Amino acid sequence: MSIITLTTDYGLKDHFVGALKGKILSQHIDAKIVDISHHVDQFNISEANYIISSAYNSFPKGTVHIIGIDIELTNDNQHIVMQWNDHYFIAADNGILSMLIQKIKPQKIVAINIHDRLLPEATDMDVFVTVAVHIAKGGLLNVIGKEIKSIKEVTELQPVIASDLNSIKGYVVYIDHFGNAVTNISKKMFIDVAKGRPYEVNFKNKKVKSIFAKYSDIETTDKQPLSIISGKALAIFNEAGFLEIGIYKSNPKIGSASSLLGLTYRDFVMINFNS
């Protein structure tokens, strides 16, 4: 079974997602198409990176992932395929794949060079579809592209560890369905720097002194009843392994970390450690 996943900023109101799936099936009727998300904010590669990095490893090795974010072909935005961790990622070279791989070396990267083999009216996504189907059917990367050694790197909004190791500065990169603010500070980074020291998580003139592993770890007691905890800011490491700021038992229609705390994309979050 060939699996092709889709992550785009197309939304679901228009015909684009349906047409995209139709094009894949027209070339590969047995393809298994899985939607990861079509609600990425337009051109937001940081958000797309978080979604892809959180989801891809749930799929079998050999899965082909189409990332349809900012894919218009230009001299500075070529189309590429990356084989990494035994998965295949088709995207524009706009920095998103450098954010995904971090410091883990890809197995192979090729610059797609089949554009002149397609019809003149072929779109950028038509190119991605043709490449995805080729790979899903077992085709080799060197048939559809020329190997390259480097890709565009993005340094903006990357988490920063202070030189004295007493703080980590990260950024909100995603607001989830519940209104929780997800940062790019990973649990691994936190553990490596914290080394068991006490800490505070600071954001928007607020602070919390504990990071929970999951929401169910928050216990209520006679001294700390549910009525007191509900509506309070808290921090957890989510299932994807990233620091998340939320409101306990919040309702996104009434109030959430994003709306009540004013946290939004690109806002910074600090973790300060006590020596």
Steps between C-alpha positions, in 0.01 A plus 500: 500500500635842400426779749508865396426764764385855435579813699391830344365846571210443258222480759193287432250753364621488141554220250880490523541208741251284313664580168842420645384157613340440162828575323684252721242227441502566125867405496491235774155353566629282786657786693392545861459874555503637855429860600728631774369858490366751251459778755858623520501880501589630155874482428577418865788255474565500877147377564523246219830374640346442843207309351716285274764426763227400746322269257740342251648240734155349559509373141685196366847548362492567127202736528503794258410839651387787275543840669303758304610821672653788300583276203511748212809421295750787482876530472516520881230242569581180315309175542676225691455148634667391821542143618537521876446243774372264226217739406471718188413869520404703192510875557634830380848593618362779718661391826232266626705184453803646678271569797374142489831317495682720754846341529414152369658444160261415215556180307464681166372829359426570134394812315201404286572544127197354323317827440573502127367143467148605602238689304551879476188561710620273782490667840758482776278251682477290183877466522474390864229247415703347217805470725297356789344234278839412352645442847190320627532254212861428596671742262852626565573858601772548238237453227307811607778720634867582539662439835590807707695522823338794676162668538385841611531546875267703719637656818202721581293395802741226602527434876811648660690370803678778691879479505494463880245216468263681737214553255331378185314739272245344267208614292136415449486322165148357506158559654314170515129421473454556874671838495816369667823676408767254384863612514811367329672415830536124506493281807845368409643852487342583835639188670848553354517857631303468825707221655251479785508870591187691608355725232226741398317517169434866413262638237289814465587623853386168645696208637454137597743290701408150384484325165267201495545190285129499413180673607385199702803544728340810647352383828225666696503500880302658782751785500501519123146423378401488136329837532835664578703319234248547219581802292860520621799502268715189494785348303537144372716307260250385240489164322734633233758589767471879490423753772137607485325778691135433574208580726378213715151383394474789256235531232646658184160650421503687832866542585833330436872562540496685171202723581525540879878528525546681171752247372531483124738391226857634541455603866800397709499274805791488745608224735730640767704264718622564852861408563 
